[in-house]
């Protein structure tokens, strides 16, 4: 995976400890830095794709990234079941005409 985005990150050169708070409540400083970062989305996708379990990545804590993953899974499942249902209905309709 291309990690060239790291060179453009707002956190480059900062103390990494900022991005590894002890609690989610202590993550506000890291999140504020991520909030102005031009590569925030790439960072978040990297963390999700590599299942980073610690720290703030792309403005999201581990708990928040887990929610994003679960939400994406639900949406994929809904899309798959919706397309299967629509596909079956369309096929049945085509036979009836």
Secondary structure as UniProt FT lines:
FT   HELIX           4..8
FT   TURN            10..13
FT   HELIX           16..19
FT   HELIX           24..27
FT   HELIX           28..35
FT   TURN            38..39
FT   HELIX           40..49
FT   TURN            50..51
FT   TURN            58..59
FT   HELIX           62..96
//
